[in-house]
Amino acid sequence: MLENKLKKRIEKLEHKKIIFAALHRGGSSVFDDIVLHIIKLKYLGKIDIKKSNSNLTSILEEVSDQPSFCFRVDTLENEKVSNQKKIELIEKFFFNYYSMYRVSTDLPVLVMEEFIKTKNTKVVLLIRDVRDCMCSGYYSFNLLHGNGLEDANQKNDYLSGIDRYVLDKMVPKYNEALKVINRIKENPENQIFRYEDMIKNPKSFVAKICEIIDLQEDRYELAWNLLSRLFDYQNISYDETKHMRQVFPGNYKKELKETSIITVNNAFQAYLEEYGYL
């Protein structure tokens, strides 16, 4: 098993590492940009930042001796990639000082749990109302991922409608994600932020990430000047074929039937109540 082969390697992690984690369709791309630019500012070019975008060749590029940053390793989801190759990918990237992780999609849950248990790992997690995540997933996974509507399965899923897709496909997926979130929150040193608070007060959120990465305080304003463009929502028009279809909380109320909302609320009641969504 991949997880067993990695367990001892993870236990021997000697340097302090930070994993910036986010729910899939939970603002992870914006979170990536924020973290990436702040790290660039901190190291002023002394850090080797790799952006994989699921490109195996790019992932396997040599990393420098400087503190390194893993962007994402979606290739771990690819069944055609051997376990040995996956181990190599994890060793090259996830054992570096910083890494980005989309909860339940980039790493097997058991591998992530092993990282969470190590004393040298800190997790900074961005969560979102899972009802909005799942509605976003309906459009993203069927229209933008893979071959889109040219793929028969994706087309069938899309044509089944958002309510059926959310209940049949998204609820099980996000239940798996919550297993990881529950493990993350067990450690009081880990930090959890809400997407909704990031949208409401982005400058404060950026400052908190600057503090976590230990950016020099006199560079906080520069970081915000670089990143404020990410929060310019005036030019965003609703388009279900775009990665950023819409950004505002509560969209699920327009997308799902009342009966579906009740079912989802029951499925995720504990999570929704704990983080102020109910």
PyMOL commands that set and color helices and strands:
alter all, ss='L'
color gray80, all
select helices_A, chain A and resi 2-11+28-43+56-59+74-77+83-93+109-117+130-144+148-150+152-159+162-185+195-200+202-213+217-231+252-255+258-267+269-274
alter helices_A, ss='H'
color red, helices_A
select strands_A, chain A and resi 17-23+48-50+68-70+98-103+121-127+191-194
alter strands_A, ss='S'
color yellow, strands_A
deselect
rebuild
show_as cartoon
